[in-house]
Amino acid sequence: MNQAEATEKLVEALKKKQKTKTKFYFSDLVKILDEKPRAAKEFISQMVRDEVLELWSSGSTSMYGLKGLGKQHATEENE
């Protein structure tokens, strides 16, 4: 799998799930990509750098979501 295929696969899967969930754990993304964690981390990190995904952290938990979606993003935009 190359970066373009990984991006397409993740974006498609996350858009299907966005009505019920906008933030996903790293393990969720690894399952979607069906890759080993190390390979998935490279794809996911590149997607964050390319601003396709955004990283959200509460300090103890890190989650990923599509850039610009979710409750957190809506509240930040209004401030």
mmCIF file as gemmi writes it, N, C-alpha and C atoms, coordinates in Angstrom:
data_model
loop_
_atom_site.group_PDB
_atom_site.id
_atom_site.type_symbol
_atom_site.label_atom_id
_atom_site.label_alt_id
_atom_site.label_comp_id
_atom_site.label_asym_id
_atom_site.label_entity_id
_atom_site.label_seq_id
_atom_site.pdbx_PDB_ins_code
_atom_site.Cartn_x
_atom_site.Cartn_y
_atom_site.Cartn_z
_atom_site.occupancy
_atom_site.B_iso_or_equiv
_atom_site.pdbx_formal_charge
_atom_site.auth_seq_id
_atom_site.auth_asym_id
_atom_site.pdbx_PDB_model_num
ATOM 1 N N . MET Axp A 1 ? 0.857 -1.185 0 1 0 ? 1 A 1
ATOM 2 C CA . MET Axp A 1 ? 0 0 0 1 0 ? 1 A 1
ATOM 3 C C . MET Axp A 1 ? 0.896 1.239 0 1 0 ? 1 A 1
ATOM 4 N N . ASN Axp A 2 ? 0.537 2.221 -0.8 1 0 ? 2 A 1
ATOM 5 C CA . ASN Axp A 2 ? 1.297 3.474 -0.791 1 0 ? 2 A 1
ATOM 6 C C . ASN Axp A 2 ? 0.498 4.563 -0.056 1 0 ? 2 A 1
ATOM 7 N N . GLN Axp A 3 ? 1.082 5.744 0.055 1 0 ? 3 A 1
ATOM 8 C CA . GLN Axp A 3 ? 0.457 6.835 0.816 1 0 ? 3 A 1
ATOM 9 C C . GLN Axp A 3 ? -0.895 7.237 0.243 1 0 ? 3 A 1
ATOM 10 N N . ALA Axp A 4 ? -0.996 7.331 -1.068 1 0 ? 4 A 1
ATOM 11 C CA . ALA Axp A 4 ? -2.261 7.749 -1.7 1 0 ? 4 A 1
ATOM 12 C C . ALA Axp A 4 ? -3.371 6.728 -1.422 1 0 ? 4 A 1
ATOM 13 N N . GLU Axp A 5 ? -3.041 5.444 -1.498 1 0 ? 5 A 1
ATOM 14 C CA . GLU Axp A 5 ? -4.034 4.401 -1.221 1 0 ? 5 A 1
ATOM 15 C C . GLU Axp A 5 ? -4.463 4.428 0.244 1 0 ? 5 A 1
ATOM 16 N N . ALA Axp A 6 ? -3.492 4.623 1.123 1 0 ? 6 A 1
ATOM 17 C CA . ALA Axp A 6 ? -3.802 4.68 2.559 1 0 ? 6 A 1
ATOM 18 C C . ALA Axp A 6 ? -4.698 5.877 2.863 1 0 ? 6 A 1
ATOM 19 N N . THR Axp A 7 ? -4.391 7.03 2.274 1 0 ? 7 A 1
ATOM 20 C CA . THR Axp A 7 ? -5.185 8.238 2.489 1 0 ? 7 A 1
ATOM 21 C C . THR Axp A 7 ? -6.611 8.024 2.011 1 0 ? 7 A 1
ATOM 22 N N . GLU Axp A 8 ? -6.752 7.486 0.813 1 0 ? 8 A 1
ATOM 23 C CA . GLU Axp A 8 ? -8.085 7.252 0.246 1 0 ? 8 A 1
ATOM 24 C C . GLU Axp A 8 ? -8.886 6.28 1.116 1 0 ? 8 A 1
ATOM 25 N N . LYS Axp A 9 ? -8.252 5.215 1.544 1 0 ? 9 A 1
ATOM 26 C CA . LYS Axp A 9 ? -8.924 4.191 2.35 1 0 ? 9 A 1
ATOM 27 C C . LYS Axp A 9 ? -9.393 4.767 3.693 1 0 ? 9 A 1
ATOM 28 N N . LEU Axp A 10 ? -8.521 5.528 4.353 1 0 ? 10 A 1
ATOM 29 C CA . LEU Axp A 10 ? -8.882 6.102 5.653 1 0 ? 10 A 1
ATOM 30 C C . LEU Axp A 10 ? -9.961 7.164 5.527 1 0 ? 10 A 1
ATOM 31 N N . VAL Axp A 11 ? -9.812 8.071 4.581 1 0 ? 11 A 1
ATOM 32 C CA . VAL Axp A 11 ? -10.792 9.149 4.421 1 0 ? 11 A 1
ATOM 33 C C . VAL Axp A 11 ? -12.168 8.57 4.111 1 0 ? 11 A 1
ATOM 34 N N . GLU Axp A 12 ? -12.214 7.591 3.238 1 0 ? 12 A 1
ATOM 35 C CA . GLU Axp A 12 ? -13.493 6.964 2.882 1 0 ? 12 A 1
ATOM 36 C C . GLU Axp A 12 ? -14.142 6.309 4.104 1 0 ? 12 A 1
ATOM 37 N N . ALA Axp A 13 ? -13.354 5.561 4.869 1 0 ? 13 A 1
ATOM 38 C CA . ALA Axp A 13 ? -13.882 4.872 6.049 1 0 ? 13 A 1
ATOM 39 C C . ALA Axp A 13 ? -14.337 5.861 7.124 1 0 ? 13 A 1
ATOM 40 N N . LEU Axp A 14 ? -13.563 6.914 7.352 1 0 ? 14 A 1
ATOM 41 C CA . LEU Axp A 14 ? -13.915 7.889 8.392 1 0 ? 14 A 1
ATOM 42 C C . LEU Axp A 14 ? -15.138 8.699 7.998 1 0 ? 14 A 1
ATOM 43 N N . LYS Axp A 15 ? -15.299 9.005 6.727 1 0 ? 15 A 1
ATOM 44 C CA . LYS Axp A 15 ? -16.485 9.737 6.285 1 0 ? 15 A 1
ATOM 45 C C . LYS Axp A 15 ? -17.755 8.907 6.482 1 0 ? 15 A 1
ATOM 46 N N . LYS Axp A 16 ? -17.641 7.597 6.28 1 0 ? 16 A 1
ATOM 47 C CA . LYS Axp A 16 ? -18.8 6.715 6.493 1 0 ? 16 A 1
ATOM 48 C C . LYS Axp A 16 ? -19.211 6.7 7.959 1 0 ? 16 A 1
ATOM 49 N N . LYS Axp A 17 ? -18.242 6.831 8.858 1 0 ? 17 A 1
ATOM 50 C CA . LYS Axp A 17 ? -18.513 6.744 10.291 1 0 ? 17 A 1
ATOM 51 C C . LYS Axp A 17 ? -18.755 8.099 10.952 1 0 ? 17 A 1
ATOM 52 N N . GLN Axp A 18 ? -18.616 9.207 10.22 1 0 ? 18 A 1
ATOM 53 C CA . GLN Axp A 18 ? -18.649 10.528 10.841 1 0 ? 18 A 1
ATOM 54 C C . GLN Axp A 18 ? -19.987 10.901 11.474 1 0 ? 18 A 1
ATOM 55 N N . LYS Axp A 19 ? -21.075 10.247 11.117 1 0 ? 19 A 1
ATOM 56 C CA . LYS Axp A 19 ? -22.372 10.566 11.734 1 0 ? 19 A 1
ATOM 57 C C . LYS Axp A 19 ? -22.441 10.096 13.177 1 0 ? 19 A 1
ATOM 58 N N . THR Axp A 20 ? -21.672 9.06 13.506 1 0 ? 20 A 1
ATOM 59 C CA . THR Axp A 20 ? -21.705 8.529 14.865 1 0 ? 20 A 1
ATOM 60 C C . THR Axp A 20 ? -20.438 8.837 15.651 1 0 ? 20 A 1
ATOM 61 N N . LYS Axp A 21 ? -19.343 9.123 14.954 1 0 ? 21 A 1
ATOM 62 C CA . LYS Axp A 21 ? -18.065 9.29 15.637 1 0 ? 21 A 1
ATOM 63 C C . LYS Axp A 21 ? -17.14 10.155 14.787 1 0 ? 21 A 1
ATOM 64 N N . THR Axp A 22 ? -16.463 11.122 15.404 1 0 ? 22 A 1
ATOM 65 C CA . THR Axp A 22 ? -15.555 11.975 14.638 1 0 ? 22 A 1
ATOM 66 C C . THR Axp A 22 ? -14.09 11.835 15.064 1 0 ? 22 A 1
ATOM 67 N N . LYS Axp A 23 ? -13.84 11.248 16.212 1 0 ? 23 A 1
ATOM 68 C CA . LYS Axp A 23 ? -12.47 11.04 16.694 1 0 ? 23 A 1
ATOM 69 C C . LYS Axp A 23 ? -12.222 9.544 16.866 1 0 ? 23 A 1
ATOM 70 N N . PHE Axp A 24 ? -11.027 9.111 16.474 1 0 ? 24 A 1
ATOM 71 C CA . PHE Axp A 24 ? -10.694 7.696 16.486 1 0 ? 24 A 1
ATOM 72 C C . PHE Axp A 24 ? -9.345 7.479 17.141 1 0 ? 24 A 1
ATOM 73 N N . TYR Axp A 25 ? -9.238 6.36 17.858 1 0 ? 25 A 1
ATOM 74 C CA . TYR Axp A 25 ? -7.963 5.974 18.443 1 0 ? 25 A 1
ATOM 75 C C . TYR Axp A 25 ? -7.033 5.466 17.336 1 0 ? 25 A 1
ATOM 76 N N . PHE Axp A 26 ? -5.74 5.507 17.614 1 0 ? 26 A 1
ATOM 77 C CA . PHE Axp A 26 ? -4.751 5.001 16.671 1 0 ? 26 A 1
ATOM 78 C C . PHE Axp A 26 ? -5.068 3.554 16.285 1 0 ? 26 A 1
ATOM 79 N N . SER Axp A 27 ? -5.453 2.745 17.255 1 0 ? 27 A 1
ATOM 80 C CA . SER Axp A 27 ? -5.752 1.332 16.983 1 0 ? 27 A 1
ATOM 81 C C . SER Axp A 27 ? -6.913 1.175 16.002 1 0 ? 27 A 1
ATOM 82 N N . ASP Axp A 28 ? -7.882 2.098 16.053 1 0 ? 28 A 1
ATOM 83 C CA . ASP Axp A 28 ? -8.999 2.064 15.097 1 0 ? 28 A 1
ATOM 84 C C . ASP Axp A 28 ? -8.491 2.281 13.67 1 0 ? 28 A 1
ATOM 85 N N . LEU Axp A 29 ? -7.568 3.233 13.53 1 0 ? 29 A 1
ATOM 86 C CA . LEU Axp A 29 ? -7.03 3.55 12.206 1 0 ? 29 A 1
ATOM 87 C C . LEU Axp A 29 ? -6.166 2.408 11.675 1 0 ? 29 A 1
ATOM 88 N N . VAL Axp A 30 ? -5.427 1.746 12.563 1 0 ? 30 A 1
ATOM 89 C CA . VAL Axp A 30 ? -4.605 0.6 12.162 1 0 ? 30 A 1
ATOM 90 C C . VAL Axp A 30 ? -5.503 -0.504 11.613 1 0 ? 30 A 1
ATOM 91 N N . LYS Axp A 31 ? -6.635 -0.748 12.267 1 0 ? 31 A 1
ATOM 92 C CA . LYS Axp A 31 ? -7.572 -1.778 11.804 1 0 ? 31 A 1
ATOM 93 C C . LYS Axp A 31 ? -8.142 -1.428 10.429 1 0 ? 31 A 1
ATOM 94 N N . ILE Axp A 32 ? -8.474 -0.157 10.224 1 0 ? 32 A 1
ATOM 95 C CA . ILE Axp A 32 ? -9.015 0.277 8.932 1 0 ? 32 A 1
ATOM 96 C C . ILE Axp A 32 ? -7.983 0.065 7.834 1 0 ? 32 A 1
ATOM 97 N N . LEU Axp A 33 ? -6.735 0.44 8.113 1 0 ? 33 A 1
ATOM 98 C CA . LEU Axp A 33 ? -5.675 0.306 7.114 1 0 ? 33 A 1
ATOM 99 C C . LEU Axp A 33 ? -5.255 -1.144 6.904 1 0 ? 33 A 1
ATOM 100 N N . ASP Axp A 34 ? -5.509 -2.002 7.899 1 0 ? 34 A 1
ATOM 101 C CA . ASP Axp A 34 ? -5.106 -3.403 7.836 1 0 ? 34 A 1
ATOM 102 C C . ASP Axp A 34 ? -3.605 -3.525 7.589 1 0 ? 34 A 1
ATOM 103 N N . GLU Axp A 35 ? -2.856 -2.746 8.35 1 0 ? 35 A 1
ATOM 104 C CA . GLU Axp A 35 ? -1.395 -2.726 8.276 1 0 ? 35 A 1
ATOM 105 C C . GLU Axp A 35 ? -0.829 -2.971 9.664 1 0 ? 35 A 1
ATOM 106 N N . LYS Axp A 36 ? 0.464 -3.248 9.724 1 0 ? 36 A 1
ATOM 107 C CA . LYS Axp A 36 ? 1.133 -3.347 11.018 1 0 ? 36 A 1
ATOM 108 C C . LYS Axp A 36 ? 1.218 -1.94 11.602 1 0 ? 36 A 1
ATOM 109 N N . PRO Axp A 37 ? 1.223 -1.805 12.929 1 0 ? 37 A 1
ATOM 110 C CA . PRO Axp A 37 ? 1.223 -0.484 13.561 1 0 ? 37 A 1
ATOM 111 C C . PRO Axp A 37 ? 2.343 0.456 13.089 1 0 ? 37 A 1
ATOM 112 N N . ARG Axp A 38 ? 3.536 -0.067 12.877 1 0 ? 38 A 1
ATOM 113 C CA . ARG Axp A 38 ? 4.642 0.792 12.454 1 0 ? 38 A 1
ATOM 114 C C . ARG Axp A 38 ? 4.392 1.405 11.063 1 0 ? 38 A 1
ATOM 115 N N . ALA Axp A 39 ? 3.92 0.59 10.138 1 0 ? 39 A 1
ATOM 116 C CA . ALA Axp A 39 ? 3.614 1.085 8.786 1 0 ? 39 A 1
ATOM 117 C C . ALA Axp A 39 ? 2.438 2.055 8.833 1 0 ? 39 A 1
ATOM 118 N N . ALA Axp A 40 ? 1.413 1.716 9.617 1 0 ? 40 A 1
ATOM 119 C CA . ALA Axp A 40 ? 0.246 2.584 9.745 1 0 ? 40 A 1
ATOM 120 C C . ALA Axp A 40 ? 0.636 3.934 10.331 1 0 ? 40 A 1
ATOM 121 N N . LYS Axp A 41 ? 1.542 3.942 11.313 1 0 ? 41 A 1
ATOM 122 C CA . LYS Axp A 41 ? 1.979 5.189 11.946 1 0 ? 41 A 1
ATOM 123 C C . LYS Axp A 41 ? 2.602 6.126 10.917 1 0 ? 41 A 1
ATOM 124 N N . GLU Axp A 42 ? 3.388 5.584 9.993 1 0 ? 42 A 1
ATOM 125 C CA . GLU Axp A 42 ? 3.999 6.41 8.95 1 0 ? 42 A 1
ATOM 126 C C . GLU Axp A 42 ? 2.93 7.05 8.063 1 0 ? 42 A 1
ATOM 127 N N . PHE Axp A 43 ? 1.94 6.255 7.646 1 0 ? 43 A 1
ATOM 128 C CA . PHE Axp A 43 ? 0.863 6.788 6.811 1 0 ? 43 A 1
ATOM 129 C C . PHE Axp A 43 ? 0.068 7.861 7.564 1 0 ? 43 A 1
ATOM 130 N N . ILE Axp A 44 ? -0.291 7.561 8.799 1 0 ? 44 A 1
ATOM 131 C CA . ILE Axp A 44 ? -1.11 8.475 9.605 1 0 ? 44 A 1
ATOM 132 C C . ILE Axp A 44 ? -0.358 9.762 9.901 1 0 ? 44 A 1
ATOM 133 N N . SER Axp A 45 ? 0.915 9.656 10.24 1 0 ? 45 A 1
ATOM 134 C CA . SER Axp A 45 ? 1.731 10.849 10.516 1 0 ? 45 A 1
ATOM 135 C C . SER Axp A 45 ? 1.816 11.746 9.29 1 0 ? 45 A 1
ATOM 136 N N . GLN Axp A 46 ? 1.975 11.135 8.115 1 0 ? 46 A 1
ATOM 137 C CA . GLN Axp A 46 ? 2.03 11.928 6.884 1 0 ? 46 A 1
ATOM 138 C C . GLN Axp A 46 ? 0.695 12.616 6.626 1 0 ? 46 A 1
ATOM 139 N N . MET Axp A 47 ? -0.397 11.947 6.935 1 0 ? 47 A 1
ATOM 140 C CA . MET Axp A 47 ? -1.715 12.549 6.742 1 0 ? 47 A 1
ATOM 141 C C . MET Axp A 47 ? -1.931 13.727 7.69 1 0 ? 47 A 1
ATOM 142 N N . VAL Axp A 48 ? -1.361 13.662 8.884 1 0 ? 48 A 1
ATOM 143 C CA . VAL Axp A 48 ? -1.44 14.799 9.814 1 0 ? 48 A 1
ATOM 144 C C . VAL Axp A 48 ? -0.606 15.953 9.259 1 0 ? 48 A 1
ATOM 145 N N . ARG Axp A 49 ? 0.594 15.656 8.755 1 0 ? 49 A 1
ATOM 146 C CA . ARG Axp A 49 ? 1.444 16.709 8.169 1 0 ? 49 A 1
ATOM 147 C C . ARG Axp A 49 ? 0.781 17.34 6.952 1 0 ? 49 A 1
ATOM 148 N N . ASP Axp A 50 ? 0.067 16.53 6.166 1 0 ? 50 A 1
ATOM 149 C CA . ASP Axp A 50 ? -0.633 17.023 4.973 1 0 ? 50 A 1
ATOM 150 C C . ASP Axp A 50 ? -1.966 17.683 5.317 1 0 ? 50 A 1
ATOM 151 N N . GLU Axp A 51 ? -2.319 17.703 6.598 1 0 ? 51 A 1
ATOM 152 C CA . GLU Axp A 51 ? -3.552 18.298 7.115 1 0 ? 51 A 1
ATOM 153 C C . GLU Axp A 51 ? -4.822 17.624 6.592 1 0 ? 51 A 1
ATOM 154 N N . VAL Axp A 52 ? -4.732 16.324 6.347 1 0 ? 52 A 1
ATOM 155 C CA . VAL Axp A 52 ? -5.914 15.529 6.019 1 0 ? 52 A 1
ATOM 156 C C . VAL Axp A 52 ? -6.562 15.104 7.334 1 0 ? 52 A 1
ATOM 157 N N . LEU Axp A 53 ? -5.727 14.675 8.269 1 0 ? 53 A 1
ATOM 158 C CA . LEU Axp A 53 ? -6.166 14.309 9.613 1 0 ? 53 A 1
ATOM 159 C C . LEU Axp A 53 ? -5.654 15.338 10.599 1 0 ? 53 A 1
ATOM 160 N N . GLU Axp A 54 ? -6.328 15.42 11.746 1 0 ? 54 A 1
ATOM 161 C CA . GLU Axp A 54 ? -5.808 16.253 12.819 1 0 ? 54 A 1
ATOM 162 C C . GLU Axp A 54 ? -5.69 15.409 14.076 1 0 ? 54 A 1
ATOM 163 N N . LEU Axp A 55 ? -4.675 15.715 14.844 1 0 ? 55 A 1
ATOM 164 C CA . LEU Axp A 55 ? -4.418 15.016 16.092 1 0 ? 55 A 1
ATOM 165 C C . LEU Axp A 55 ? -5.057 15.807 17.211 1 0 ? 55 A 1
ATOM 166 N N . TRP Axp A 56 ? -5.794 15.112 18.072 1 0 ? 56 A 1
ATOM 167 C CA . TRP Axp A 56 ? -6.422 15.74 19.227 1 0 ? 56 A 1
ATOM 168 C C . TRP Axp A 56 ? -5.918 15.015 20.461 1 0 ? 56 A 1
ATOM 169 N N . SER Axp A 57 ? -5.525 15.763 21.465 1 0 ? 57 A 1
ATOM 170 C CA . SER Axp A 57 ? -5.021 15.15 22.683 1 0 ? 57 A 1
ATOM 171 C C . SER Axp A 57 ? -5.626 15.82 23.898 1 0 ? 57 A 1
ATOM 172 N N . SER Axp A 58 ? -6.027 14.993 24.861 1 0 ? 58 A 1
ATOM 173 C CA . SER Axp A 58 ? -6.551 15.518 26.116 1 0 ? 58 A 1
ATOM 174 C C . SER Axp A 58 ? -5.439 15.584 27.164 1 0 ? 58 A 1
ATOM 175 N N . GLY Axp A 59 ? -4.269 15.132 26.785 1 0 ? 59 A 1
ATOM 176 C CA . GLY Axp A 59 ? -3.167 15.052 27.724 1 0 ? 59 A 1
ATOM 177 C C . GLY Axp A 59 ? -2.867 13.608 28.059 1 0 ? 59 A 1
ATOM 178 N N . SER Axp A 60 ? -3.911 12.817 28.244 1 0 ? 60 A 1
ATOM 179 C CA . SER Axp A 60 ? -3.709 11.399 28.536 1 0 ? 60 A 1
ATOM 180 C C . SER Axp A 60 ? -4.158 10.513 27.378 1 0 ? 60 A 1
ATOM 181 N N . THR Axp A 61 ? -4.95 11.059 26.483 1 0 ? 61 A 1
ATOM 182 C CA . THR Axp A 61 ? -5.478 10.296 25.354 1 0 ? 61 A 1
ATOM 183 C C . THR Axp A 61 ? -5.251 11.066 24.065 1 0 ? 61 A 1
ATOM 184 N N . SER Axp A 62 ? -4.79 10.371 23.047 1 0 ? 62 A 1
ATOM 185 C CA . SER Axp A 62 ? -4.618 10.979 21.729 1 0 ? 62 A 1
ATOM 186 C C . SER Axp A 62 ? -5.575 10.321 20.759 1 0 ? 62 A 1
ATOM 187 N N . MET Axp A 63 ? -6.225 11.153 19.96 1 0 ? 63 A 1
ATOM 188 C CA . MET Axp A 63 ? -7.172 10.644 18.974 1 0 ? 63 A 1
ATOM 189 C C . MET Axp A 63 ? -6.976 11.394 17.67 1 0 ? 63 A 1
ATOM 190 N N . TYR Axp A 64 ? -7.455 10.813 16.601 1 0 ? 64 A 1
ATOM 191 C CA . TYR Axp A 64 ? -7.331 11.398 15.27 1 0 ? 64 A 1
ATOM 192 C C . TYR Axp A 64 ? -8.716 11.586 14.678 1 0 ? 64 A 1
ATOM 193 N N . GLY Axp A 65 ? -8.846 12.604 13.834 1 0 ? 65 A 1
ATOM 194 C CA . GLY Axp A 65 ? -10.104 12.837 13.134 1 0 ? 65 A 1
ATOM 195 C C . GLY Axp A 65 ? -9.841 13.554 11.836 1 0 ? 65 A 1
ATOM 196 N N . LEU Axp A 66 ? -10.816 13.576 10.96 1 0 ? 66 A 1
ATOM 197 C CA . LEU Axp A 66 ? -10.681 14.32 9.715 1 0 ? 66 A 1
ATOM 198 C C . LEU Axp A 66 ? -10.593 15.802 10.035 1 0 ? 66 A 1
ATOM 199 N N . LYS Axp A 67 ? -9.733 16.496 9.373 1 0 ? 67 A 1
ATOM 200 C CA . LYS Axp A 67 ? -9.504 17.919 9.604 1 0 ? 67 A 1
ATOM 201 C C . LYS Axp A 67 ? -10.812 18.694 9.438 1 0 ? 67 A 1
ATOM 202 N N . GLY Axp A 68 ? -11.163 19.484 10.455 1 0 ? 68 A 1
ATOM 203 C CA . GLY Axp A 68 ? -12.313 20.37 10.37 1 0 ? 68 A 1
ATOM 204 C C . GLY Axp A 68 ? -13.644 19.777 10.773 1 0 ? 68 A 1
ATOM 205 N N . LEU Axp A 69 ? -13.656 18.547 11.271 1 0 ? 69 A 1
ATOM 206 C CA . LEU Axp A 69 ? -14.921 17.921 11.659 1 0 ? 69 A 1
ATOM 207 C C . LEU Axp A 69 ? -14.964 17.676 13.157 1 0 ? 69 A 1
ATOM 208 N N . GLY Axp A 70 ? -16.158 17.613 13.713 1 0 ? 70 A 1
ATOM 209 C CA . GLY Axp A 70 ? -16.335 17.251 15.111 1 0 ? 70 A 1
ATOM 210 C C . GLY Axp A 70 ? -16.723 18.404 15.999 1 0 ? 70 A 1
ATOM 211 N N . LYS Axp A 71 ? -17.212 18.068 17.178 1 0 ? 71 A 1
ATOM 212 C CA . LYS Axp A 71 ? -17.662 19.061 18.143 1 0 ? 71 A 1
ATOM 213 C C . LYS Axp A 71 ? -16.533 19.982 18.578 1 0 ? 71 A 1
ATOM 214 N N . GLN Axp A 72 ? -15.362 19.412 18.819 1 0 ? 72 A 1
ATOM 215 C CA . GLN Axp A 72 ? -14.218 20.196 19.269 1 0 ? 72 A 1
ATOM 216 C C . GLN Axp A 72 ? -13.897 21.304 18.27 1 0 ? 72 A 1
ATOM 217 N N . HIS Axp A 73 ? -13.904 20.964 17.001 1 0 ? 73 A 1
ATOM 218 C CA . HIS Axp A 73 ? -13.596 21.945 15.973 1 0 ? 73 A 1
ATOM 219 C C . HIS Axp A 73 ? -14.652 23.053 15.93 1 0 ? 73 A 1
ATOM 220 N N . ALA Axp A 74 ? -15.898 22.693 16.065 1 0 ? 74 A 1
ATOM 221 C CA . ALA Axp A 74 ? -16.992 23.684 16.028 1 0 ? 74 A 1
ATOM 222 C C . ALA Axp A 74 ? -16.866 24.69 17.171 1 0 ? 74 A 1
ATOM 223 N N . THR Axp A 75 ? -16.487 24.24 18.366 1 0 ? 75 A 1
ATOM 224 C CA . THR Axp A 75 ? -16.358 25.166 19.496 1 0 ? 75 A 1
ATOM 225 C C . THR Axp A 75 ? -15.133 26.044 19.345 1 0 ? 75 A 1
ATOM 226 N N . GLU Axp A 76 ? -14.059 25.53 18.782 1 0 ? 76 A 1
ATOM 227 C CA . GLU Axp A 76 ? -12.858 26.333 18.582 1 0 ? 76 A 1
ATOM 228 C C . GLU Axp A 76 ? -13.083 27.42 17.551 1 0 ? 76 A 1
ATOM 229 N N . GLU Axp A 77 ? -13.889 27.13 16.529 1 0 ? 77 A 1
ATOM 230 C CA . GLU Axp A 77 ? -14.172 28.091 15.479 1 0 ? 77 A 1
ATOM 231 C C . GLU Axp A 77 ? -14.976 29.296 16.005 1 0 ? 77 A 1
ATOM 232 N N . ASN Axp A 78 ? -15.84 29.053 16.986 1 0 ? 78 A 1
ATOM 233 C CA . ASN Axp A 78 ? -16.697 30.105 17.504 1 0 ? 78 A 1
ATOM 234 C C . ASN Axp A 78 ? -15.989 31.024 18.496 1 0 ? 78 A 1
ATOM 235 N N . GLU Axp A 79 ? -14.82 30.643 18.937 1 0 ? 79 A 1
ATOM 236 C CA . GLU Axp A 79 ? -14.125 31.474 19.95 1 0 ? 79 A 1
ATOM 237 C C . GLU Axp A 79 ? -13.418 32.646 19.314 1 0 ? 79 A 1
